[in-house]
């Protein structure tokens, strides 16, 4: 589930135990504008809502789960073979719990 880390009227949208930043959130009067960014900083989801933070978190969680469950093709550095994994498993080169760590 996604969470908000507020700093005044703006903040980050984070996910996971390591608080990976996946987007930005801004308060505009009684509305909240939230954007989730993908791997190439493209906007994956943008939601403007006045239904409250709980409803917005649910909508953002759904959008993030759809995006992160998409299949992507990566090349293993161990043997050069192309493999298909879920986007959420790609991770970073610094996280030993993800596929990218073991293929770098």
Rosetta blueprint (number, residue, H / E / L):
1 X L
2 X L
3 X E
4 X E
5 X E
6 X E
7 X E
8 X L
9 X L
10 X E
11 X E
12 X E
13 X E
14 X E
15 X E
16 X L
17 X L
18 X L
19 X L
20 X E
21 X E
22 X E
23 X E
24 X E
25 X E
26 X E
27 X E
28 X E
29 X L
30 X L
31 X E
32 X E
33 X E
34 X E
35 X E
36 X E
37 X E
38 X L
39 X L
40 X L
41 X L
42 X L
43 X E
44 X E
45 X E
46 X E
47 X E
48 X E
49 X E
50 X L
51 X L
52 X L
53 X H
54 X H
55 X H
56 X H
57 X H
58 X H
59 X H
60 X H
61 X H
62 X H
63 X H
64 X H
65 X H
66 X H
67 X H
68 X H
69 X L
70 X L
71 X E
72 X E
73 X E
74 X E
75 X E
76 X L
77 X L
78 X L
79 X L
80 X L
81 X L
82 X E
83 X E
84 X E
85 X E
86 X E
87 X H
88 X H
89 X H
90 X L
91 X L
92 X L
93 X L
94 X L
95 X L
96 X L
97 X L
98 X L
99 X H
100 X H
101 X H
102 X H
103 X H
104 X L
